[in-house]
Amino acid sequence: MEGLPAAVAVGDTFTFSVTGELAVRDITHPVTFEVTINAESEERLSGLASATILRSDYGLTIPSVPNVADVSEQVRLELEFVGVEG
């Protein structure tokens, strides 16, 4: 993790990045997620982590079908989460 603050107060919103390995099918690549967290209370955090990957890096192809819009090579991954003490 990069950019994680040393201390956080209730009501604070902070951002940091998390780098790890993302596996899709049998293919694994390093990916960095940008994370934004809101400290809602002393017992609850909520946030969003997002990263953009390339379909081709994971061998994902989209069939070409007439009259269907083209699909981007870039895919945005988003994870919404809530952490509760307990």
Secondary structure as a PSIPRED ss2 file (coil, helix, strand):
# PSIPRED VFORMAT (PSIPRED V4.0)

   1 M C   1.000  0.000  0.000
   2 E E   0.000  0.000  1.000
   3 G C   1.000  0.000  0.000
   4 L C   1.000  0.000  0.000
   5 P C   1.000  0.000  0.000
   6 A C   1.000  0.000  0.000
   7 A C   1.000  0.000  0.000
   8 V C   1.000  0.000  0.000
   9 A C   1.000  0.000  0.000
  10 V C   1.000  0.000  0.000
  11 G C   1.000  0.000  0.000
  12 D C   1.000  0.000  0.000
  13 T E   0.000  0.000  1.000
  14 F E   0.000  0.000  1.000
  15 T E   0.000  0.000  1.000
  16 F E   0.000  0.000  1.000
  17 S E   0.000  0.000  1.000
  18 V E   0.000  0.000  1.000
  19 T E   0.000  0.000  1.000
  20 G E   0.000  0.000  1.000
  21 E E   0.000  0.000  1.000
  22 L E   0.000  0.000  1.000
  23 A E   0.000  0.000  1.000
  24 V E   0.000  0.000  1.000
  25 R C   1.000  0.000  0.000
  26 D C   1.000  0.000  0.000
  27 I E   0.000  0.000  1.000
  28 T E   0.000  0.000  1.000
  29 H E   0.000  0.000  1.000
  30 P E   0.000  0.000  1.000
  31 V E   0.000  0.000  1.000
  32 T E   0.000  0.000  1.000
  33 F E   0.000  0.000  1.000
  34 E E   0.000  0.000  1.000
  35 V E   0.000  0.000  1.000
  36 T E   0.000  0.000  1.000
  37 I E   0.000  0.000  1.000
  38 N E   0.000  0.000  1.000
  39 A E   0.000  0.000  1.000
  40 E C   1.000  0.000  0.000
  41 S C   1.000  0.000  0.000
  42 E C   1.000  0.000  0.000
  43 E C   1.000  0.000  0.000
  44 R E   0.000  0.000  1.000
  45 L E   0.000  0.000  1.000
  46 S E   0.000  0.000  1.000
  47 G E   0.000  0.000  1.000
  48 L E   0.000  0.000  1.000
  49 A E   0.000  0.000  1.000
  50 S E   0.000  0.000  1.000
  51 A E   0.000  0.000  1.000
  52 T E   0.000  0.000  1.000
  53 I E   0.000  0.000  1.000
  54 L E   0.000  0.000  1.000
  55 R H   0.000  1.000  0.000
  56 S H   0.000  1.000  0.000
  57 D H   0.000  1.000  0.000
  58 Y H   0.000  1.000  0.000
  59 G C   1.000  0.000  0.000
  60 L C   1.000  0.000  0.000
  61 T C   1.000  0.000  0.000
  62 I C   1.000  0.000  0.000
  63 P C   1.000  0.000  0.000
  64 S C   1.000  0.000  0.000
  65 V C   1.000  0.000  0.000
  66 P C   1.000  0.000  0.000
  67 N C   1.000  0.000  0.000
  68 V C   1.000  0.000  0.000
  69 A C   1.000  0.000  0.000
  70 D C   1.000  0.000  0.000
  71 V C   1.000  0.000  0.000
  72 S C   1.000  0.000  0.000
  73 E C   1.000  0.000  0.000
  74 Q E   0.000  0.000  1.000
  75 V E   0.000  0.000  1.000
  76 R E   0.000  0.000  1.000
  77 L E   0.000  0.000  1.000
  78 E E   0.000  0.000  1.000
  79 L E   0.000  0.000  1.000
  80 E E   0.000  0.000  1.000
  81 F E   0.000  0.000  1.000
  82 V E   0.000  0.000  1.000
  83 G E   0.000  0.000  1.000
  84 V E   0.000  0.000  1.000
  85 E C   1.000  0.000  0.000
  86 G C   1.000  0.000  0.000
